């Protein structure tokens, strides 16, 4: 787990948030264009997120949204 003052990678955020169970599942969501960060499609699992970033994931069950907190 990262410290509060360190950025977190998008793949880690998806797993810690319970959106993806594995890194492979996170990669599949990104490859499908199902993930946006601050309203823009993101395909990089290693994208560094900072507090205030808004992540949305379009899942078969609906859209999940989460905001990165410090």
LUMKEVEX-347358 format. One record per residue (C-alpha): x negated, z negated, y negated; residue in three letters. Coordinates in steps of 0.2 Angstrom, whole numbers, plus 5000, padded with zeros to 4 digits. Layout:
residues N
ATOM:c1:c3:c2:type
ATOM:X:Z:Y:Ala
...
END
This chain:
residues 70
ATOM:c1:c3:c2:type
ATOM:5000:5000:5000:Unk
ATOM:4994:5004:4983:Unk
ATOM:4991:4992:4968:Unk
ATOM:5004:4992:4954:Unk
ATOM:4992:5000:4942:Unk
ATOM:4986:5014:4954:Unk
ATOM:4995:5031:4955:Unk
ATOM:5003:5035:4972:Unk
ATOM:5003:5052:4981:Unk
ATOM:5020:5060:4983:Unk
ATOM:5019:5061:5002:Unk
ATOM:5016:5042:5002:Unk
ATOM:5030:5039:4990:Unk
ATOM:5042:5049:5001:Unk
ATOM:5037:5039:5016:Unk
ATOM:5037:5022:5008:Unk
ATOM:5054:5026:5000:Unk
ATOM:5061:5030:5017:Unk
ATOM:5065:5048:5013:Unk
ATOM:5052:5055:5026:Unk
ATOM:5048:5045:5042:Unk
ATOM:5031:5054:5044:Unk
ATOM:5018:5064:5034:Unk
ATOM:5024:5080:5044:Unk
ATOM:5042:5077:5038:Unk
ATOM:5036:5075:5020:Unk
ATOM:5026:5091:5021:Unk
ATOM:5042:5100:5028:Unk
ATOM:5053:5094:5014:Unk
ATOM:5039:5100:5002:Unk
ATOM:5037:5117:5010:Unk
ATOM:5056:5120:5010:Unk
ATOM:5056:5117:4991:Unk
ATOM:5068:5102:4993:Unk
ATOM:5057:5091:4982:Unk
ATOM:5057:5090:4963:Unk
ATOM:5046:5079:4951:Unk
ATOM:5053:5077:4934:Unk
ATOM:5065:5092:4937:Unk
ATOM:5051:5104:4943:Unk
ATOM:5049:5110:4961:Unk
ATOM:5034:5102:4969:Unk
ATOM:5025:5108:4984:Unk
ATOM:5009:5097:4984:Unk
ATOM:5010:5082:4996:Unk
ATOM:4995:5075:4986:Unk
ATOM:5003:5076:4969:Unk
ATOM:4999:5060:4960:Unk
ATOM:5014:5051:4953:Unk
ATOM:5014:5038:4939:Unk
ATOM:5027:5026:4933:Unk
ATOM:5042:5034:4926:Unk
ATOM:5041:5050:4937:Unk
ATOM:5058:5055:4944:Unk
ATOM:5058:5062:4962:Unk
ATOM:5073:5071:4969:Unk
ATOM:5075:5077:4987:Unk
ATOM:5088:5088:4992:Unk
ATOM:5093:5082:5010:Unk
ATOM:5106:5088:5022:Unk
ATOM:5115:5072:5018:Unk
ATOM:5114:5074:4999:Unk
ATOM:5102:5072:4985:Unk
ATOM:5091:5057:4984:Unk
ATOM:5083:5052:4968:Unk
ATOM:5070:5039:4965:Unk
ATOM:5060:5033:4950:Unk
ATOM:5042:5028:4952:Unk
ATOM:5039:5010:4946:Unk
ATOM:5024:5001:4941:Unk
END
